[in-house]
Amino acid sequence: MVGSDLPAPFVTLAGPHRFDAVIENSEFLAFADRADSPEEALAQLAALRARYPDATHHCWAYRIGGAYRFGDDGEPGGTAGAPILRAIEGQGVDRVMVVVVRFYGGVKLGTGGLVRAYGGGAAECLRTASRVTVRARRALAVSVPFEFLGGLYHLLGSLDVVRGEEAYSGVGVSLRVEVFPEDVAGFVVALRDASRGAAEVVELPWEAAPGGGAAG
């Protein structure tokens, strides 16, 4: 069996979330969402720029594992993107993109005011968002003769597993199954009992299972 090479669990957002505030006549619209890659994060930024083309600024930051990046979009350096990033880190979430859209209201906030507006808006958006703990699953390649398909389906229906597409051969069915690491041994024993030892199970390396699984 493959060693314990799975990434550690992490907390991220369960879905997109928004928080609005008006500060000295300026509107600050904070948007937060999960992003599993820099490309996904920047796609969210592009979508918000297209959605609010008349906004004065679209300031942003993301944290994805050890990777992070931020942008001030014309605000004074260090007053927008960096505070947003600190808010992400302070809320203890990962794989998250936050964009704060500003419509200037005619009153300058000063350096400290901008930091509070961008950082505070991002922090409140994240604080009020629903979260989920993501845990990686272990991927198994399973092969079962046709006569034991009923036992396989019953087992899959009784456990928290992710099923892949089935592939048929002349003697049986093969498919990929993803289970949490602590459930692997029990799943293998139960499957072999249900198939009278005829099932074959091969544990796949993590590289073959990049998606992982989530549990709230």
N, C-alpha and C positions, 0 to 999 in steps of 0.2 A: 504494500500500500504506500501511497505517496506521503511524504512527511507533512508536518504542520507548517505550510507555507502560505496560509491565507492572511490577508491584511486584517488589521485590527478593526473592530466595529467603530463606527463614527456616527455622530448626530448631524442630521441635515434637515432641510425643510420638507414638510409633507406635500407642499404645493406652493404656488405663487401667492404672495401676500402684498398688501399695499397699506401705506400709512400717509395721511395728508396733514399738513400743518400750514398755517399762515403766520408769518413772522414779519412784522414791520411792513405789511402790505405785499410782501413777496410770498408766492405760493411755493411750497416744497412738497413734491410728490415722491415718496420713497417706494420703490418696488424691489422686492426680494424674491428670489427663486433658486431652486437647486440647479447647479451646473456641474456636470461631470467632466468637462474638458474646457480649456480656454476658448476653443472655437464655439462651444455652446454658450459660454458666458458672453462673448462678444456678439453672438447672434442676438441675444436678448437686448444688448445695448443698441444694436442696429434697429431692432424692431421698435424700441421706445423712441429712438430718434425719428423714425418714420411716423410714429403715432403722434408725436408732439414736435412737429418741425418748427413751430414758432417759439419754443421754449428758449430762454436765454442761455441756460447751461444744462448739460446732461453729464453729471459727475458720477463716478462709479468706482467700484473695487470688487475684486473676487479673491477668494481663497479656495484652492483646490489641492488638498494635501499639502505638500511642501511648496507648491507654486502659488504665487500671488502677483497681482498687478493692480494699478489704480490710475485714474486720470482726473485732472481738475477741470478740463474743458473750458479754459479761459478764466477760471477763478484764480486768485493769487495762490502761488505755490504753497502746498501744505495745508490749505484751508478747507479742502473738500474731499479729494480722493483718499488721502491718508487718514483723516478722521473716520471715513466710512470703513476703511480696512480695519482700523482699531475697534470699531463697533462689532464687526464680524468676529474678530478674535475675542473680544470681551464677552460675547454671547456664547462662545464655545461651540460654534457650528462650523461644519466643513462642507466643501463642495457647494459653495453659495456665491451667488452674484447679487450685488445690490447696486441699483441705479437710483440716484436722487435727481429728479428733474426740477429745475427752478424757473419760475416766471418772475422776473425782476419787478418789484413794486415801486421803485423810485426812491427807496431809502437805503443808503449804504449801511451795511451791518458791521463793518470793520472786521479785522482779522479774527478776533475772539468770537464775535457774533456768527461769522461764517462757520467756524469750527463747531460751535455749539449747534448751529442749525443743521449742518450736514451730518455730523457725528450723532447728534441726538435723534434726528429723524431716522437715520439708519438703525440705530440701536432700538428705538421704539418699534419700528417695523419688524425687526427680527424678534424682539421680545414678545410681541403679540401674535406671531406666526405659529402655526401648528408645526410640530417637529416629529421626526421619526428616527429611530435608531436603526442603522443599516448594518446588517451582519452578513458576511460572505457565506455562501453555501458551497459545499463540496459537490463536484460533478462526478457522476457515475455513469459508465456505459453499461447498460443492462441488456442481456439477451435471454429470451425465454421461449421454449418450444410452444407450439400452438396449443397443446392440450392443457397448458398451465396458465393460459392468458386470463382466465377468470380469477385465479388466485392473485395474479399480478394486479389486475384492475381493482380488486377488493383492497389490496394492501395500499395502493396509491391513493385510493379514496379515503382511507382511514388516517393518513399521515399528512403533515405539512410539507409537501414536496412541490417542486416545479417540474412539470413534464415537458419534454421536448417532442418533436415529431417522431412518429413511428416509421420504421423501415422494415419491409417484409422480405423474407427470404423463402426458400422452399420448405424450411422446417420450423420457422418461428418468427418472432418479432424482436427487433432491437430498437432501443430508444435511449435517450439521455435523460437522466433524472438528477435533480439538484436537491440536496438535503443539508440541513445544518450539521456542522461537524460532529456534535455530540450524538446525533441520530444515525450516523453512518453504520456503526456496528450492529445496532438493533435492526436497521433496515435490511442489512445483508443477511442476518440470521433468519429474519421473518420471511424474506424472499426465498431463501433456500429451503425453508420448511414448507412453504406454500408450493414449491416446485419439486419437492422430493429430491433436492440436490441437483436438479437439471439446469437451473438458471446459472448464468455466468455474469459476474459483476467485476468491472475493471474501474478502479479509481483513477480519474483523470487529473493531470497537473493543473494548478491554478491558471496557467496561461491559457488553457482551453476553456476556462469559465470566467471571463472577465466581468460579467455583469453582477454576479453575486445575488443576494436576496435581501429583503428588508423585513423587519419585524418591528411593530410599534411597541 
